[in-house]
Amino acid sequence: MGRYWIRVYPDPEEPGVWLAEVPAVPGVRSDGDTREEAIQNVLEALEAMLEALRARNLPIPEPDEEWVEVHVNAA
């Protein structure tokens, strides 16, 4: 089981819609009416993509970056 980052954000062009994508796996993206729905939908898309790659004996993409959360005092 791999560990993947999901980018989730409000759609800048369509209010009320959330977008989600997996940067490490090109083409894996989805949307939803809520943040949680977008995350669930992109997880399903990721699982389907990884299953298709395995079925074809193709390499499974692994994240090639690290994200670090920092807190900044900007008073």
Protein Blocks (a to p, Z undefined) as FASTA:
>chain_A
ZZddddddddfklghiacdddfklghiacddfbfklmmmmmmmmmmmmmmmmmmnopacd
ddfbdcdddddddZZ
